[in-house]
Amino acid sequence: MFFIVSKLVSWLIDPMTWVVGGLIMAAIGVLSSRSVLIQSGIIVALGLVFLIGWTPISQYCLRQLEISVPNPSIDYASVAGIIVLGGAIDAPSSPMISRDIPLNSNAERMTRTVELAKHYPHLPIIFTGDSSALRGSYQSEAQLAAQFFQDQGIKNERIIIEARSRNTLENARYCSYLISSRRPWVIVTSAYHMHRSLQVFRRYHLNVVPLSVDFRSPADLEWLDFSFEQGYSRWKLVLHERVGEFVYRYVK
């Protein structure tokens, strides 16, 4: 039930939902000949388009997420292993034409893990994550992750696949069943997602140290830039993480 509700909330906090809501308000005003609704709807829609698209606002908000957890110096000789969170592979709903693994914009979660695995061949790897879609997929992300690691030359015996979790809360819960060592585990995920990940993993008493990857905010804000597409993408990440942090304080 929590998974389904979380998907509904994700839709409600999507910035495009608000823009469409403003346009619907204006359309209702036209149909009912109510000028107040027309004006209000247009103001809401245009105001949101400006807020979403003016680049420095979304850049700043995303940067605050990404720098909230600095990467520490890690002694890889003392850690127990590597945990990589799912979300970097788009699980297909039908058979793929190519055998290539469809990595998405979170791909650095996987590529950095492969880099670490080759530098530190003694460390086991836990991949945690299945499809986050409401409908099922032809192949799960976990299956594709296992194939990806094998294709990169990582031995099967080093890979532990946790294939049940559909969100960060379940990532932590199911990983807690797999980890018995009190030594720290390195957790690899996107920088914007690290704060929420540490929050929930530590609630399950897991000793994890962060390795943030996939930084997306620039060093300097682009004050004169406007991009609705990029702003929309950043706002979706920011709102999803901030609302998730709040909800995860009360859900276990």
Secondary structure by P-SEA (a helix, b strand, c coil): caaaaaaaaaaaacaaaaaaaaaaaaaaaaaaccaaaaaaaaaaaaaaaaaacccaaaaaaaaaaaacccccccccccccbbbbbcccccccccccccccccccccaaaaaaaaaaaaacccbbbbbbbcccccccccccaaaaaaaaaaaacccccccccccccccaaaaaaaaaaccccccbbbbbccccaaaaaaaaaaaacccccccccccccccccccccccaaaaaaaaaaaaaaaaaaaaaaccc
